[in-house]
């Protein structure tokens, strides 16, 4: 998923259209407020961030992204009409992975996105996120709201399965097959016990793992009352 934070409606719509036509999932935001709301729901693979935005500017957003362990590794490409060497240096020194000067071509944008993703995917840890839950695959660490959570191997593998397949319903038998292996001989009650302890350890974020009556479990947004 690519997030585009751009206040010019025409430019933002063209960027989204080009990204989708190039095979990317993409969402656009006209200001920081809508961007941060979306960040609570789903973390992007990359952010294209305009410097000149109404309200909170792009450099402030970038600084906030880099200051959090949950979002620090997300690649960011800065986009702005300012083309001076000074502005470029400020953006890169602030933690941007690349820089686009308006007006830029859509194919140049796609090329730079692919280059940054290739580079950052090899440099950074693979981090899955859902709400305030963060799972670092490289370090085998899980955190909730920035604080590390101690999980057993099976609890970790359960959480990873759900986070990699958010929105997908898993039967207990399917979970046993994916986490314990096809050779596992035991009762499906084993899944329920591990789900219970996992929810407890995830504290308030445990509500993301929902029971689907008569079927199994799903990780998805909790419906508001």
SULVENMO-V540612 format. One record per residue. N is the residue number from 1. RES is the residue in one letter. SS is DSSP state (hx for helix, st for strand, lp for the rest). NEAR is the number of other C-alpha atoms within 12 Angstrom. Layout:
n = (N | N)
res = (RES | RES)
ss = (SS | SS)
near = (NEAR | NEAR)
This chain:
n = (1 | 2 | 3 | 4 | 5 | 6 | 7 | 8 | 9 | 10 | 11 | 12 | 13 | 14 | 15 | 16 | 17 | 18 | 19 | 20 | 21 | 22 | 23 | 24 | 25 | 26 | 27 | 28 | 29 | 30 | 31 | 32 | 33 | 34 | 35 | 36 | 37 | 38 | 39 | 40 | 41 | 42 | 43 | 44 | 45 | 46 | 47 | 48 | 49 | 50 | 51 | 52 | 53 | 54 | 55 | 56 | 57 | 58 | 59 | 60 | 61 | 62 | 63 | 64 | 65 | 66 | 67 | 68 | 69 | 70 | 71 | 72 | 73 | 74 | 75 | 76 | 77 | 78 | 79 | 80 | 81 | 82 | 83 | 84 | 85 | 86 | 87 | 88 | 89 | 90 | 91 | 92 | 93 | 94 | 95 | 96 | 97 | 98 | 99 | 100 | 101 | 102 | 103 | 104 | 105 | 106 | 107 | 108 | 109 | 110 | 111 | 112 | 113 | 114 | 115 | 116 | 117 | 118 | 119 | 120 | 121 | 122 | 123 | 124 | 125 | 126 | 127 | 128 | 129 | 130 | 131 | 132 | 133 | 134 | 135 | 136 | 137 | 138 | 139 | 140 | 141 | 142 | 143 | 144 | 145 | 146 | 147 | 148 | 149 | 150 | 151 | 152 | 153 | 154 | 155 | 156 | 157 | 158 | 159 | 160 | 161 | 162 | 163 | 164 | 165 | 166 | 167 | 168 | 169 | 170 | 171 | 172 | 173 | 174 | 175 | 176 | 177 | 178 | 179 | 180 | 181 | 182 | 183 | 184 | 185 | 186 | 187 | 188 | 189 | 190 | 191 | 192 | 193 | 194 | 195 | 196 | 197 | 198 | 199 | 200 | 201 | 202 | 203 | 204 | 205 | 206 | 207 | 208 | 209 | 210 | 211 | 212 | 213 | 214 | 215 | 216 | 217 | 218 | 219 | 220 | 221 | 222 | 223 | 224 | 225)
res = (X | X | X | X | X | X | X | X | X | X | X | X | X | X | X | X | X | X | X | X | X | X | X | X | X | X | X | X | X | X | X | X | X | X | X | X | X | X | X | X | X | X | X | X | X | X | X | X | X | X | X | X | X | X | X | X | X | X | X | X | X | X | X | X | X | X | X | X | X | X | X | X | X | X | X | X | X | X | X | X | X | X | X | X | X | X | X | X | X | X | X | X | X | X | X | X | X | X | X | X | X | X | X | X | X | X | X | X | X | X | X | X | X | X | X | X | X | X | X | X | X | X | X | X | X | X | X | X | X | X | X | X | X | X | X | X | X | X | X | X | X | X | X | X | X | X | X | X | X | X | X | X | X | X | X | X | X | X | X | X | X | X | X | X | X | X | X | X | X | X | X | X | X | X | X | X | X | X | X | X | X | X | X | X | X | X | X | X | X | X | X | X | X | X | X | X | X | X | X | X | X | X | X | X | X | X | X | X | X | X | X | X | X | X | X | X | X | X | X | X | X | X | X | X | X)
ss = (lp | st | st | st | st | lp | lp | lp | hx | hx | hx | hx | hx | hx | hx | hx | hx | hx | hx | hx | hx | lp | lp | lp | lp | st | st | st | st | lp | lp | hx | hx | hx | hx | hx | hx | hx | hx | hx | hx | lp | lp | lp | lp | st | st | st | st | st | lp | lp | lp | lp | lp | lp | lp | hx | hx | hx | hx | hx | hx | hx | hx | hx | hx | lp | lp | lp | lp | lp | lp | lp | st | st | st | st | st | st | lp | lp | lp | lp | hx | hx | hx | hx | hx | hx | hx | hx | hx | lp | lp | lp | lp | st | st | st | st | lp | lp | lp | lp | hx | hx | hx | hx | hx | hx | hx | hx | hx | hx | hx | hx | hx | hx | hx | hx | hx | hx | lp | lp | lp | st | st | st | st | lp | lp | st | st | st | st | lp | lp | lp | lp | st | st | st | st | lp | lp | st | st | st | lp | lp | lp | hx | hx | hx | hx | hx | hx | hx | hx | hx | hx | hx | hx | lp | lp | lp | lp | lp | st | st | hx | hx | hx | hx | hx | hx | hx | hx | hx | lp | lp | lp | lp | lp | lp | lp | lp | hx | hx | hx | hx | hx | hx | hx | hx | hx | hx | hx | hx | hx | lp | hx | hx | hx | hx | hx | hx | st | st | st | st | lp | lp | lp | st | st | st | st | lp | lp | lp | lp | lp | lp)
near = (25 | 38 | 40 | 44 | 46 | 36 | 31 | 23 | 16 | 13 | 26 | 27 | 23 | 23 | 38 | 30 | 23 | 25 | 31 | 20 | 15 | 19 | 14 | 23 | 21 | 30 | 32 | 36 | 32 | 32 | 29 | 32 | 20 | 22 | 33 | 26 | 14 | 26 | 31 | 21 | 20 | 30 | 33 | 35 | 34 | 41 | 44 | 46 | 45 | 41 | 41 | 27 | 26 | 20 | 16 | 24 | 26 | 38 | 34 | 25 | 36 | 38 | 24 | 22 | 30 | 22 | 17 | 18 | 26 | 35 | 38 | 31 | 35 | 40 | 40 | 41 | 41 | 47 | 43 | 31 | 22 | 22 | 20 | 15 | 13 | 11 | 24 | 26 | 19 | 24 | 35 | 24 | 19 | 27 | 28 | 37 | 36 | 34 | 37 | 34 | 27 | 22 | 15 | 22 | 17 | 25 | 18 | 20 | 31 | 28 | 20 | 30 | 36 | 25 | 19 | 28 | 29 | 17 | 19 | 26 | 20 | 14 | 15 | 21 | 24 | 26 | 31 | 35 | 40 | 39 | 33 | 32 | 40 | 39 | 40 | 28 | 22 | 15 | 16 | 24 | 31 | 36 | 31 | 29 | 23 | 22 | 19 | 22 | 27 | 20 | 26 | 18 | 17 | 24 | 33 | 31 | 29 | 38 | 46 | 33 | 30 | 36 | 32 | 22 | 21 | 25 | 21 | 23 | 25 | 30 | 23 | 30 | 26 | 24 | 36 | 29 | 21 | 22 | 26 | 25 | 15 | 13 | 11 | 17 | 13 | 15 | 14 | 21 | 17 | 22 | 31 | 24 | 17 | 29 | 36 | 23 | 23 | 33 | 29 | 21 | 26 | 33 | 21 | 17 | 27 | 28 | 27 | 31 | 40 | 28 | 25 | 17 | 12 | 10 | 17 | 25 | 34 | 32 | 34 | 28 | 22 | 19 | 9 | 5 | 3)
